[in-house]
Amino acid sequence: MAELLVPFAASILAILFSVYLIFDVRKRPAGTKKMQDISGAVRQGAMAYLAREYKTIAVFLVLISIALYAFLPQDSKMPTVITFLLGAIFSASAGFIGMKMALTANVRTAAAAEKGLKQALEVAFRGGAVTGMLVVGLSLLGIVISLYLFREPILIVGFGFGASLVSLFARIGGGIYTKAADVGADLVGKVEAGIPEDDPRNPAVIADNVGDNVGDCAGMAADLFETYAVTVIAAMLLGSLLASTVGPSGTNIPLQIASASIIASIIGIFFVRLDRSGNIMRALYKGLIASVVVAGIVFYFILPDFSLLLSAYTGLFVALIFFAITEYYTGKSWPPVKGIAEASRTGPATNIISGISVGLISTWMPTVVVVAAILLSHYLAGLYGIAIAVTAMLGMAGVIIALDSYGPITDNAGGIAEMAGLDKKVRRITDALDAVGNTTKAVTKSFAIGSAALAALTLFAAFVIEVEKERIKIGKIDKLVFSLSDPYVLSGLLIGALIPFVFSSLVIKSVGRGAFSVVEEVRRQFKLGILEGKAKPDYARAVDIVTKAALKEMTLPALIAVLAPLLVGLLLGPLALGGLLLGCILTGFLMATQMSTGGGAWDNAKKYIEDGHLGGKGSDAHKAAVVGDTVGDPYKDTAGPAINPLIKVMNTIAIIFVGVIVAFALV
């Protein structure tokens, strides 16, 4: 298949560029022995957790593979099982290697900060770029291999399912881990004991730093890996299903867009550098804007139709708009964050009320943008136009994940600087990088949520067409209408709308239980005289507590995502299942936006006060802001981001089992 040569070459280029970045970062100085020892403790905890998490995921992969082989039609058994396992392995590999690189870059960023802001930014961003380019490279490579083996897009939906399942576990487990440790460390350390963040006397400090890596690095890598893969596959699937209207190149165009975007992202990464102003956010945005501009130029030459070109430009524009919207709601320079900080002067209650208000109002702009993108791209090129828009948007995933992974690297670098007792100017540099990292993490989550909503709509369109095909196969030629007046559609819609609420409740409660255990442990150790120097903190104990909590709590929410579409489809039929998918997309998109943006605003309100405003660190306003931040933590880093793979898992399962569900409904 000659049309696979270009995407194959582009995927290899992305992987090779990642290797180049790995060697570039590894050759940088790693600091003193004490710094390396601290980094080593974080590495040991993160790798131990990821190994145990992957063992748990492996059990599910085996069980689901058996179910796929047992229940799917003969012609799709092996293709689905093979691509399912391939998607899971590639997604896990991207997360593992990316996180390992972040653990290598954190101590080198702290060491570089001793030389200056410019050097520290370069190390941190390039460390994050490894994850970004691995995600797009391995994802595209897996799609190309799957397509080479099985030819038809419908037979490789399993690749997206495997990636989505790993992402779901990574987001739930990693999110529970990172926030249980973070909340526990902050409540006892900052609020009760009044010691600084990352103080080496805090027994939960290593667990907190481990959590940044397993939650934000491995978790976000898996999240956008599956969104990227599912989007490209869904666009190809729609292209093949609508071949009579979009032409024979419909399955190839998404691959060409993904290939061009990889080249654009590599070029954009080299544009990330500080200018004379020293503005960190501007330096990072230069890389994103350069990538978008280069992608737009290349799209002009590779897209055969002007309507498709404008659809692709719509996707690129949406990516930029989402960045601007989220920075407004989560950046320290803008009214929403300043308003939350001001509300902190009268205590935690008013801080929390203000934060909830910001999170809720933050949903309207992204919704308007998504609606406008859907209407415009559909007007230009129908359902396929929506698929092309979201493919172009996700094409920027390489540079966008780099912006996200940069965040936990700088956060860890600050922790290492604090625990190693480096000069205060080093901590000021890492704090400046980390504050921007909070915004880029929030922006990346917003990007992931918006693209997930558009990708899920593309998947839903493919599901509806597949239902019609399966009905025709068994002699049903009447058209199935998804009408809101149909009781089955309405019932499915309500159930689907309910699922993100139940799912979020479970994962937030899990964070609460884990944090409670950490709080109790830190209090116990403080009673031994750690703060007075009479005893040393037992970091390993806190790491073990949150590891066990995360692994124990992540199973039930994941089962909801897997079983809900199957049960509704088999018991109530394809109409109810269609309603379920739509309901989950609608409430999931809004809830994920509200929680991720609101949580980011709470976090930066705390940091705004820590910068010296409203009394600074140790003030009553600061203590109130810390409480608000702990409320926002499971919002922005656990429940909100985990809704993305929840939506995709449900949609991909519906497509994979559509034949079984249609046949069962007509028995």
Phi, psi and omega per residue, in radians:
M1 nan 1.725 -3.027
A2 -1.081 -0.538 -3.094
E3 -1.178 -0.205 3.126
L4 -1.552 -0.140 -3.080
L5 -1.136 -0.775 -3.114
V6 -1.134 -0.901 3.102
P7 -1.092 -0.573 3.078
F8 -1.103 -0.794 3.133
A9 -1.119 -0.689 3.140
A10 -1.141 -0.701 3.134
S11 -1.143 -0.718 3.103
I12 -1.136 -0.677 3.106
L13 -1.054 -0.752 3.131
A14 -1.095 -0.736 -3.140
I15 -1.157 -0.751 3.130
L16 -1.135 -0.650 3.094
F17 -1.135 -0.636 3.063
S18 -1.076 -0.746 3.121
V19 -1.069 -0.733 3.101
Y20 -1.039 -0.781 3.141
L21 -1.144 -0.647 3.104
I22 -1.034 -0.841 3.138
F23 -1.150 -0.630 -3.133
D24 -1.124 -0.740 -3.133
V25 -1.274 -0.713 -3.067
R26 -1.135 -0.442 -3.122
K27 -1.388 -0.149 -3.141
R28 -1.308 2.677 3.131
P29 -1.046 2.460 -3.088
A30 -1.794 0.200 3.056
G31 1.394 -2.872 -3.075
T32 -1.324 2.952 3.119
K33 -1.092 -0.650 3.135
K34 -1.109 -0.727 3.099
M35 -1.078 -0.748 -3.131
Q36 -1.187 -0.602 3.103
D37 -1.141 -0.740 3.119
I38 -1.118 -0.807 3.104
S39 -1.062 -0.648 3.125
G40 -1.134 -0.646 3.110
A41 -1.150 -0.705 3.087
V42 -1.129 -0.760 3.132
R43 -1.049 -0.790 -3.110
Q44 -1.063 -0.767 3.137
G45 -1.151 -0.737 -3.114
A46 -1.164 -0.780 -3.122
M47 -1.179 -0.655 3.115
A48 -1.120 -0.743 3.126
Y49 -1.126 -0.810 -3.079
L50 -1.105 -0.657 3.108
A51 -1.081 -0.760 3.132
R52 -1.211 -0.643 3.109
E53 -1.121 -0.774 -3.111
Y54 -1.162 -0.549 3.060
K55 -1.129 -0.697 3.100
T56 -1.137 -0.765 3.128
I57 -1.095 -0.659 -3.112
A58 -1.030 -0.656 3.109
V59 -1.068 -0.784 3.122
F60 -1.133 -0.676 3.140
L61 -1.067 -0.738 3.136
V62 -1.124 -0.829 -3.112
L63 -1.100 -0.760 -3.129
I64 -1.211 -0.641 3.083
S65 -1.051 -0.726 3.098
I66 -1.097 -0.748 3.132
A67 -1.126 -0.719 3.121
L68 -1.081 -0.779 -3.119
Y69 -1.184 -0.581 -3.069
A70 -1.328 -0.629 -2.943
F71 -1.902 -0.292 -3.118
L72 -1.402 2.735 3.080
P73 -1.026 2.712 -3.025
Q74 -0.971 -0.735 -3.042
D75 -1.275 -0.232 -3.131
S76 -2.032 0.027 -3.108
K77 -1.015 -1.175 -3.038
M78 -1.147 -0.750 3.099
P79 -0.990 -0.748 -3.103
T80 -1.196 -0.747 -3.139
V81 -1.113 -0.801 -3.102
I82 -1.132 -0.820 -3.126
T83 -1.212 -0.567 3.076
F84 -1.046 -0.850 -3.140
L85 -1.191 -0.637 3.125
L86 -1.115 -0.766 3.114
G87 -1.093 -0.707 3.138
A88 -1.161 -0.772 -3.111
I89 -1.149 -0.779 -3.125
F90 -1.145 -0.706 3.130
S91 -1.133 -0.800 3.117
A92 -1.085 -0.671 -3.140
S93 -1.128 -0.752 3.124
A94 -1.075 -0.756 3.124
G95 -1.145 -0.734 -3.101
F96 -1.140 -0.873 -3.101
I97 -1.169 -0.726 3.135
G98 -1.086 -0.747 3.128
M99 -1.165 -0.690 3.122
K100 -1.079 -0.643 3.115
M101 -1.199 -0.674 3.105
A102 -1.080 -0.658 3.116
L103 -1.208 -0.442 3.058
T104 -1.379 -0.635 -3.051
A105 -1.372 -0.437 -3.019
N106 -1.076 -0.837 -3.110
V107 -1.227 -0.544 3.116
R108 -1.269 -0.527 3.046
T109 -1.188 -0.742 3.094
A110 -1.077 -0.731 3.120
A111 -1.153 -0.693 3.133
A112 -1.172 -0.526 3.138
A113 -1.113 -0.388 3.076
E114 -1.175 -0.412 3.122
K115 -1.602 -0.457 3.123
G116 2.624 2.957 -3.099
L117 -1.132 -0.735 -3.094
K118 -1.020 -0.835 -3.113
Q119 -1.146 -0.708 -3.124
A120 -1.153 -0.739 3.113
L121 -1.063 -0.748 -3.112
E122 -1.083 -0.788 -3.127
V123 -1.147 -0.808 -3.091
A124 -1.108 -0.786 -3.092
F125 -1.206 -0.699 3.136
R126 -1.190 -0.594 3.033
G127 -1.084 -0.740 3.089
G128 -1.184 -0.578 -3.126
A129 -1.140 -0.449 3.070
V130 -1.017 -0.845 3.138
T131 -1.084 -0.792 -3.111
G132 -1.027 -0.826 -3.088
M133 -1.301 -0.528 3.056
L134 -1.156 -0.680 -3.129
V135 -1.067 -0.909 -3.101
V136 -1.240 -0.621 -3.124
G137 -1.177 -0.877 -3.135
L138 -1.190 -0.631 3.124
S139 -1.111 -0.856 3.139
L140 -1.153 -0.671 3.109
L141 -1.092 -0.757 3.123
G142 -1.091 -0.693 3.104
I143 -1.127 -0.758 -3.140
V144 -1.096 -0.788 3.128
I145 -1.078 -0.782 -3.136
S146 -1.084 -0.736 -3.124
L147 -1.206 -0.632 3.100
Y148 -1.119 -0.647 -3.101
L149 -1.325 -0.678 -2.943
F150 -2.148 -0.049 2.945
R151 1.189 -0.820 -3.012
E152 -1.641 2.313 3.131
P153 -0.998 -0.615 -3.112
I154 -1.121 -0.447 -3.110
L155 -1.458 -0.151 -3.125
I156 -1.956 0.203 3.052
V157 -1.041 -0.483 3.095
G158 -0.991 -0.543 3.113
F159 -1.069 -0.778 3.109
G160 -1.159 -0.623 3.121
F161 -1.131 -0.788 3.120
G162 -1.069 -0.754 3.110
A163 -1.135 -0.698 -3.131
S164 -1.142 -0.682 -3.123
L165 -1.141 -0.775 3.092
V166 -1.084 -0.718 3.125
S167 -1.082 -0.715 -3.136
L168 -1.058 -0.845 3.124
F169 -1.140 -0.718 -3.117
A170 -1.130 -0.718 -3.137
R171 -1.220 -0.768 -3.129
I172 -1.211 -0.974 -3.090
G173 -1.104 -0.845 3.131
G174 -1.117 -0.662 3.137
G175 -1.170 -0.723 3.092
I176 -1.111 -0.753 -3.131
Y177 -1.048 -0.972 -3.000
T178 -1.141 -0.646 -3.078
K179 -1.455 -0.541 3.040
A180 -1.085 -0.757 3.124
A181 -1.192 -0.766 -3.088
D182 -1.132 -0.854 -3.130
V183 -1.095 -0.792 3.133
G184 -1.070 -0.764 -3.133
A185 -1.141 -0.716 -3.080
D186 -1.248 -0.759 -3.057
L187 -1.119 -0.733 -3.124
V188 -1.481 -0.757 -3.082
G189 -1.249 -1.010 -3.039
K190 -1.358 -0.804 -3.026
V191 -1.407 -0.882 -3.045
E192 -1.417 -0.830 -3.060
A193 -1.585 -0.327 3.121
G194 1.222 0.465 3.118
I195 -1.688 2.774 -3.077
P196 -1.170 2.811 2.999
E197 -1.097 2.480 3.129
D198 1.169 0.359 3.040
D199 -1.141 2.245 -3.082
P200 -1.110 -0.236 3.111
R201 -1.378 -0.225 -3.139
N202 -1.391 2.048 -3.090
P203 -1.099 -0.326 -3.112
A204 -1.669 0.084 -2.998
V205 -1.184 -0.675 3.117
I206 -1.204 -0.732 3.096
A207 -1.042 -0.677 3.117
D208 -1.091 -0.777 3.134
N209 -1.211 -0.612 3.042
V210 -1.066 -0.754 -3.104
G211 -1.045 -0.629 3.100
D212 -0.995 -0.620 -3.086
N213 -1.411 -0.815 -3.096
V214 -1.275 -0.470 3.141
G215 -1.508 -0.971 -3.019
D216 -1.485 -0.662 -3.122
C217 -1.395 -1.154 -3.115
A218 -1.123 -0.677 -3.107
G219 -1.171 -0.872 -3.137
M220 -1.168 -0.640 3.099
A221 -1.033 -0.819 3.127
A222 -1.151 -0.645 -3.126
D223 -1.061 -0.964 -3.094
L224 -1.341 -0.404 3.011
F225 -1.027 -0.883 -3.086
E226 -1.229 -0.630 3.111
T227 -1.120 -0.743 3.110
Y228 -1.083 -0.864 -3.104
A229 -1.119 -0.821 -3.117
V230 -1.093 -0.686 -3.132
T231 -1.118 -0.851 -3.130
V232 -1.102 -0.764 -3.138
I233 -1.138 -0.737 3.129
A234 -1.104 -0.703 3.113
A235 -1.135 -0.720 3.087
M236 -1.122 -0.714 -3.136
L237 -1.106 -0.783 3.086
L238 -1.099 -0.683 3.105
G239 -1.048 -0.680 3.131
S240 -1.307 -0.652 3.141
L241 -1.243 -0.497 -3.133
L242 -1.863 0.487 -3.060
A243 -0.995 -0.544 -3.106
S244 -1.173 -0.408 -3.130
T245 -1.872 -0.576 -3.094
V246 -1.704 -0.179 3.107
G247 1.628 2.970 -3.065
P248 -1.209 -0.281 -3.122
S249 -1.494 0.056 -3.063
G250 -1.036 -0.584 3.137
T251 -1.406 -0.345 -3.055
N252 -1.608 -0.510 -3.060
I253 -1.025 -0.771 3.100
P254 -1.013 -0.627 3.107
L255 -1.172 -0.656 3.120
Q256 -1.178 -0.681 3.097
I257 -1.106 -0.780 3.130
A258 -1.083 -0.696 -3.137
S259 -1.142 -0.820 3.137
A260 -1.090 -0.643 -3.105
S261 -1.174 -0.564 3.084
I262 -1.094 -0.796 3.116
I263 -1.073 -0.753 3.139
A264 -1.097 -0.693 -3.138
S265 -1.151 -0.720 3.120
I266 -1.069 -0.767 3.114
I267 -1.115 -0.753 -3.116
G268 -1.080 -0.608 -3.127
I269 -1.040 -0.611 -3.131
F270 -1.291 -0.193 3.112
F271 -1.503 -0.143 -3.125
V272 -1.387 1.792 3.104
R273 -2.787 2.607 -3.121
L274 -1.277 2.477 2.983
D275 -1.763 -2.951 -3.060
R276 -1.121 -0.458 -3.120
S277 -1.214 -0.401 -3.102
G278 1.271 0.275 -3.119
N279 -1.353 1.945 -3.056
I280 -1.180 -0.794 -3.118
M281 -1.066 -0.692 3.120
R282 -1.097 -0.687 3.132
A283 -1.090 -0.748 3.142
L284 -1.192 -0.719 -3.120
Y285 -1.173 -0.496 3.083
K286 -1.033 -0.668 3.117
G287 -1.146 -0.752 3.129
L288 -1.127 -0.830 -3.108
I289 -1.115 -0.708 3.101
A290 -1.067 -0.719 3.115
S291 -1.092 -0.749 -3.141
V292 -1.124 -0.750 -3.124
V293 -1.122 -0.814 3.141
V294 -1.105 -0.743 3.111
A295 -1.052 -0.754 3.133
G296 -1.056 -0.686 3.119
I297 -1.153 -0.794 -3.116
V298 -1.164 -0.681 3.116
F299 -1.001 -0.633 -3.121
Y300 -1.012 -0.591 -3.081
F301 -1.583 -0.360 -3.053
I302 -1.817 -0.330 -3.126
L303 -1.549 2.188 -2.991
P304 -1.356 -0.264 -3.002
D305 -2.214 2.376 -3.098
F306 -1.127 -0.595 3.114
S307 -1.130 -0.715 3.103
L308 -1.187 -0.635 3.107
L309 -1.077 -0.790 3.121
L310 -1.161 -0.591 3.068
S311 -1.106 -0.760 3.115
A312 -1.113 -0.727 3.102
Y313 -1.097 -0.594 3.078
T314 -1.044 -0.782 3.116
G315 -1.077 -0.739 3.114
L316 -1.118 -0.711 3.140
F317 -1.133 -0.703 3.117
V318 -1.068 -0.699 3.117
A319 -1.015 -0.790 -3.137
L320 -1.177 -0.716 -3.129
I321 -1.104 -0.699 3.125
F322 -1.085 -0.643 3.105
F323 -1.114 -0.783 -3.107
A324 -1.133 -0.752 -3.126
I325 -1.088 -0.835 -3.065
T326 -1.203 -0.616 3.093
E327 -1.130 -0.632 3.114
Y328 -1.067 -0.759 -3.069
Y329 -1.430 -0.335 -3.070
T330 -2.107 -0.163 -3.132
G331 -1.334 2.568 -3.075
K332 -1.257 -0.228 -3.082
S333 -1.582 -0.040 -2.976
W334 -1.975 2.780 -3.029
P335 -0.971 -0.700 -3.088
P336 -1.002 -0.843 -3.132
V337 -1.195 -0.729 3.109
K338 -1.093 -0.607 3.117
G339 -1.149 -0.713 3.091
I340 -1.128 -0.738 3.122
A341 -1.078 -0.763 3.131
E342 -1.087 -0.686 3.132
A343 -1.143 -0.385 -3.125
S344 -1.192 -0.309 -3.114
R345 -1.108 -0.440 -3.120
T346 -1.825 0.230 3.002
G347 2.030 3.022 -3.099
P348 -1.083 -0.618 -3.074
A349 -1.074 -0.836 -3.130
T350 -1.215 -0.566 3.035
N351 -1.053 -0.818 -3.103
I352 -1.163 -0.730 3.106
I353 -1.047 -0.791 -3.140
S354 -1.122 -0.717 3.138
G355 -1.135 -0.720 3.100
I356 -1.085 -0.726 3.137
S357 -1.073 -0.770 3.122
V358 -1.091 -0.771 3.129
G359 -1.048 -0.742 -3.115
L360 -1.177 -0.808 -3.098
I361 -1.234 -0.387 -3.111
S362 -1.189 -0.151 -3.105
T363 -1.420 -0.352 -2.961
W364 -1.269 -0.724 -3.125
M365 -1.134 -0.872 3.091
P366 -1.005 -0.630 3.140
T367 -1.137 -0.775 3.116
V368 -1.073 -0.713 -3.140
V369 -1.127 -0.784 3.138
V370 -1.114 -0.757 3.119
V371 -1.064 -0.794 3.134
A372 -1.080 -0.714 3.135
A373 -1.133 -0.726 3.123
I374 -1.089 -0.856 -3.083
L375 -1.144 -0.747 -3.100
L376 -1.187 -0.864 -3.112
S377 -1.173 -0.584 3.077
H378 -1.203 -0.678 3.085
Y379 -1.087 -0.660 -3.098
L380 -1.282 -0.784 -3.003
A381 -2.574 0.443 3.078
G382 1.191 -2.722 3.131
L383 -1.028 -0.635 -3.129
Y384 -1.152 -0.541 3.094
G385 -1.110 -0.682 3.073
I386 -1.088 -0.735 3.137
A387 -1.093 -0.709 3.136
I388 -1.185 -0.684 3.131
A389 -1.064 -0.827 -3.097
V390 -1.261 -0.526 3.064
T391 -1.135 -0.743 3.097
A392 -1.130 -0.702 3.106
M393 -1.062 -0.841 -3.130
L394 -1.235 -0.327 3.099
G395 -1.019 -0.445 3.137
M396 -1.408 0.100 -3.052
A397 -1.017 -0.596 -3.102
G398 -1.013 -0.914 -3.111
V399 -1.316 -0.520 -3.122
I400 -1.250 -0.711 3.069
I401 -1.121 -0.583 3.069
A402 -1.049 -0.699 3.104
L403 -1.130 -0.609 -3.133
D404 -1.302 -0.884 -3.084
S405 -1.129 -0.435 3.045
Y406 -1.002 -0.596 -3.079
G407 -1.069 -1.013 3.132
P408 -1.122 -0.462 3.081
I409 -1.125 -0.802 -3.139
T410 -1.235 -0.583 3.086
D411 -1.085 -0.835 3.094
N412 -1.105 -0.653 3.137
A413 -1.074 -0.705 3.086
G414 -1.116 -0.713 3.095
G415 -1.089 -0.739 3.126
I416 -1.122 -0.730 3.128
A417 -1.079 -0.719 -3.139
E418 -1.170 -0.837 -3.071
M419 -1.241 -0.489 -3.135
A420 -1.521 -0.072 3.103
G421 1.229 0.607 3.132
L422 -1.265 2.907 -3.132
D423 -0.985 2.577 -3.088
K424 -1.060 -0.473 -3.139
K425 -1.158 -0.517 3.084
V426 -1.162 -0.778 3.130
R427 -1.129 -0.598 3.100
R428 -1.114 -0.680 3.121
I429 -1.194 -0.805 -3.135
T430 -1.172 -0.569 3.089
D431 -1.160 -0.702 3.111
A432 -1.109 -0.739 3.093
L433 -1.142 -0.709 -3.094
D434 -1.185 -0.670 3.132
A435 -1.070 -0.738 3.057
V436 -1.173 -0.628 3.116
G437 -1.075 -0.610 3.074
N438 -1.063 -0.707 3.129
T439 -1.231 -0.748 -3.126
T440 -1.146 -0.603 3.078
K441 -1.129 -0.741 3.114
A442 -1.128 -0.717 3.137
V443 -1.117 -0.737 -3.139
T444 -1.135 -0.700 3.080
K445 -1.083 -0.717 3.111
S446 -1.102 -0.748 3.081
F447 -1.045 -0.785 -3.140
A448 -1.099 -0.685 -3.128
I449 -1.183 -0.821 -3.136
G450 -1.090 -0.776 3.126
S451 -1.176 -0.586 3.109
A452 -1.118 -0.704 3.131
A453 -1.107 -0.795 3.132
L454 -1.170 -0.708 3.117
A455 -1.122 -0.688 -3.139
A456 -1.151 -0.624 3.074
L457 -1.133 -0.653 3.068
T458 -1.111 -0.754 3.096
L459 -1.101 -0.695 3.138
F460 -1.110 -0.721 3.097
A461 -1.055 -0.727 3.105
A462 -1.149 -0.651 3.106
F463 -1.064 -0.806 -3.134
V464 -1.057 -0.766 -3.140
I465 -1.149 -0.687 3.126
E466 -1.149 -0.632 3.081
V467 -1.049 -0.780 3.129
E468 -1.088 -0.729 3.132
K469 -1.093 -0.762 -3.119
E470 -1.174 -0.616 3.098
R471 -1.169 -0.683 3.112
I472 -1.120 -0.645 -3.138
K473 -1.039 -0.584 -3.091
I474 -1.811 0.323 2.972
G475 1.596 0.146 3.111
K476 -1.670 1.894 -3.056
I477 -1.791 -0.133 3.098
D478 -1.282 2.494 -3.058
K479 -1.351 2.349 3.109
L480 -1.517 2.112 -3.054
V481 -1.882 2.160 3.088
F482 -1.536 1.485 -3.071
S483 -1.822 2.441 3.123
L484 -1.192 -0.248 3.076
S485 -1.455 -0.158 3.111
D486 -1.399 2.224 -3.090
P487 -1.101 -0.532 3.137
Y488 -1.240 -0.737 3.095
V489 -1.094 -0.800 -3.120
L490 -1.120 -0.701 3.106
S491 -1.108 -0.788 3.103
G492 -1.092 -0.679 3.135
L493 -1.060 -0.759 3.140
L494 -1.176 -0.721 3.121
I495 -1.127 -0.769 3.126
G496 -1.101 -0.686 3.113
A497 -1.156 -0.521 -3.131
L498 -1.269 -0.631 -2.959
I499 -0.985 -0.822 3.113
P500 -1.023 -0.531 3.113
F501 -1.208 -0.842 3.127
V502 -1.111 -0.792 3.138
F503 -1.010 -0.839 -3.125
S504 -1.123 -0.694 3.113
S505 -1.032 -0.771 -3.113
L506 -1.097 -0.795 -3.063
V507 -1.296 -0.600 3.100
I508 -1.178 -0.711 3.096
K509 -1.105 -0.621 3.101
S510 -1.102 -0.721 3.079
V511 -1.066 -0.748 3.132
G512 -1.049 -0.764 3.136
R513 -1.147 -0.736 3.124
G514 -1.129 -0.744 3.140
A515 -1.116 -0.669 3.102
F516 -1.010 -0.768 -3.141
S517 -1.130 -0.679 3.128
V518 -1.173 -0.766 3.119
V519 -1.000 -0.817 3.140
E520 -1.065 -0.712 -3.117
E521 -1.192 -0.754 -3.133
V522 -1.141 -0.729 3.079
R523 -1.054 -0.725 3.141
R524 -1.054 -0.779 -3.104
Q525 -1.234 -0.625 3.108
F526 -1.074 -0.576 3.131
K527 -1.144 -0.315 3.131
L528 -1.376 -0.118 3.097
G529 1.717 0.446 -3.130
I530 -1.085 -0.767 -3.091
L531 -1.138 -0.470 3.132
E532 -1.609 0.019 3.141
G533 1.434 0.212 -3.116
K534 -1.461 -0.276 -3.141
A535 -2.611 2.854 3.118
K536 -1.849 2.541 -3.135
P537 -1.198 2.515 3.081
D538 -1.729 1.560 -3.092
Y539 -1.116 -0.672 -3.040
A540 -1.064 -0.586 -3.122
R541 -1.104 -0.801 3.131
A542 -1.146 -0.696 3.101
V543 -1.050 -0.755 -3.130
D544 -1.144 -0.670 -3.128
I545 -1.087 -0.853 -3.092
V546 -1.275 -0.520 3.086
T547 -1.103 -0.845 -3.141
K548 -1.120 -0.693 -3.130
A549 -1.110 -0.779 -3.109
A550 -1.130 -0.787 -3.117
L551 -1.173 -0.620 -3.136
K552 -1.235 -0.674 -2.973
E553 -1.529 -0.232 -2.992
M554 -1.458 -0.199 -3.011
T555 -1.275 -0.839 -3.055
L556 -1.081 -0.837 3.101
P557 -1.037 -0.653 3.130
A558 -1.149 -0.669 3.118
L559 -1.106 -0.609 3.098
I560 -1.051 -0.779 -3.131
A561 -1.100 -0.670 -3.078
V562 -1.363 -0.737 -2.989
L563 -1.512 -0.535 -3.051
A564 -0.988 -0.891 -3.133
P565 -1.143 -0.591 3.133
L566 -1.184 -0.801 -3.118
L567 -1.144 -0.790 3.134
V568 -1.142 -0.737 -3.141
G569 -1.118 -0.757 -3.097
L570 -1.325 -0.622 -3.081
L571 -1.509 -0.622 -3.052
L572 -1.994 -0.214 3.048
G573 1.710 3.037 -3.055
P574 -1.145 -0.530 3.105
L575 -1.110 -0.808 3.107
A576 -1.141 -0.643 3.126
L577 -1.133 -0.714 3.071
G578 -1.053 -0.747 3.072
G579 -1.082 -0.706 3.105
L580 -1.013 -0.803 -3.108
L581 -1.119 -0.765 3.130
L582 -1.138 -0.765 3.141
G583 -1.055 -0.733 3.139
C584 -1.161 -0.678 3.116
I585 -1.098 -0.795 -3.036
L586 -1.171 -0.980 -3.116
T587 -1.258 -0.563 3.121
G588 -1.089 -0.775 3.133
F589 -1.061 -0.816 -3.095
L590 -1.208 -0.742 3.140
M591 -1.150 -0.752 -3.130
A592 -1.107 -0.704 3.105
T593 -1.124 -0.824 -3.120
Q594 -1.055 -0.790 -3.075
M595 -1.273 -0.759 -3.090
S596 -1.185 -0.787 -3.119
T597 -1.247 -0.768 3.112
G598 -1.056 -0.746 3.119
G599 -1.105 -0.706 3.096
G600 -1.120 -0.659 3.118
A601 -1.163 -0.739 3.079
W602 -1.010 -0.787 -3.096
D603 -1.070 -0.829 -3.091
N604 -1.323 -0.377 3.002
A605 -1.118 -0.716 3.067
K606 -1.065 -0.795 -3.111
K607 -1.206 -0.543 3.076
Y608 -1.064 -0.733 3.109
I609 -1.206 -0.693 3.137
E610 -1.128 -0.360 3.100
D611 -1.297 -0.057 3.101
G612 1.994 0.005 3.122
H613 -1.487 2.653 3.016
L614 0.953 0.576 3.091
G615 1.827 -0.284 3.068
G616 1.211 -2.873 -3.102
K617 -1.068 2.452 3.096
G618 1.514 -0.188 3.130
S619 -1.324 2.903 3.091
D620 -1.086 -0.655 3.106
A621 -1.093 -0.680 3.140
H622 -1.154 -0.754 3.127
K623 -1.090 -0.680 3.095
A624 -1.148 -0.691 -3.137
A625 -1.177 -0.589 3.080
V626 -1.114 -0.722 3.095
V627 -1.090 -0.789 3.103
G628 -1.058 -0.690 3.124
D629 -1.107 -0.649 3.131
T630 -1.198 -0.523 3.040
V631 -1.207 -0.730 -3.113
G632 -1.279 -0.393 -3.080
D633 -0.979 -0.953 3.133
P634 -1.200 -0.372 3.040
Y635 -1.126 -0.971 -2.948
K636 -1.464 -0.422 -3.031
D637 -2.025 -0.060 3.137
T638 -2.202 -1.292 -3.027
A639 -1.176 -0.868 -3.086
G640 -0.973 -0.999 -3.131
P641 -1.128 -0.534 -3.092
A642 -1.228 -0.329 3.111
I643 -1.161 -0.525 3.132
N644 -0.985 -1.034 3.124
P645 -1.150 -0.483 3.062
L646 -0.966 -0.851 -3.120
I647 -1.097 -0.779 -3.082
K648 -1.220 -0.683 3.095
V649 -1.037 -0.798 -3.116
M650 -1.108 -0.708 -3.133
N651 -1.228 -0.723 -3.140
T652 -1.204 -0.661 3.072
I653 -1.075 -0.715 3.134
A654 -1.051 -0.727 -3.138
I655 -1.228 -0.736 -3.109
I656 -1.093 -0.724 -3.066
F657 -1.733 0.261 -3.059
V658 -1.046 -0.677 3.135
G659 -1.116 -0.751 3.127
V660 -1.130 -0.749 -3.100
I661 -1.155 -0.773 3.132
V662 -1.107 -0.790 -3.131
A663 -1.113 -0.719 -3.124
F664 -1.154 -0.644 -3.103
A665 -1.192 -0.434 -3.076
L666 -1.760 0.080 3.118
V667 -1.212 nan nan
